Amino acid sequence: MKATVTPSSASPGAQVEVRADGCDGTTGSASSGAFEYDAELTGRDGDKYSLNGTTKIKYGVSGSYSVTITCDGHPHQGAGTVQVIRNNPAPVSPVRAGGGGTAHLAESQLAQSRLAGPAASAEAREAGPGTRHAVIGLVLAGVAAVAVAFRSVRRRRSE
């Protein structure tokens, strides 16, 4: 009796196919501590052909597990093995998200403020827009006010 699990190394939650060779009859089952449920095996005349079925690897397990095939009314323990491997869910190279293309600028500024010391980083957090930004903002606000006033005067004349 021989059982083959494909793929032989699988992650928790993965679906695997179990193939059993050497069973008489056309039905059987495969069980393992790694399986979420027993695989129901079916096929043509198991003595000449293989019996096949699918199952899932359960979550929370890892390591090597033996597979037991039940056919001909008898369990055949250790007919095969399955290796459960755990994948690392953390990304290897995380994507720089947020801020569009400016994420690397913010990172470099943070690194510079750490190198300069606590006083410099406090100044960097408190520093806001400079005089040039304030003047540009006031000019834009004035242009908007003039445009609104001009438009309201034109509407009153047309009425």
Buried (B, 14 or more C-beta within 10 A) or exposed (E): BEBBBEEEEBEBEEEBBBBBBBBEBBBBBBBBEBBBEBBBBBBEEBEEEBBBBEBBBBEEBEEEBBBBBBBBEEBBEEBBBBBBEEEEEEEEEEEEEEEEEEEEEEEEEEEEBEEEEEEEBEEEEEEEEEEEEEEEEEEEEEEEEEEEEEEEEEEEEEE
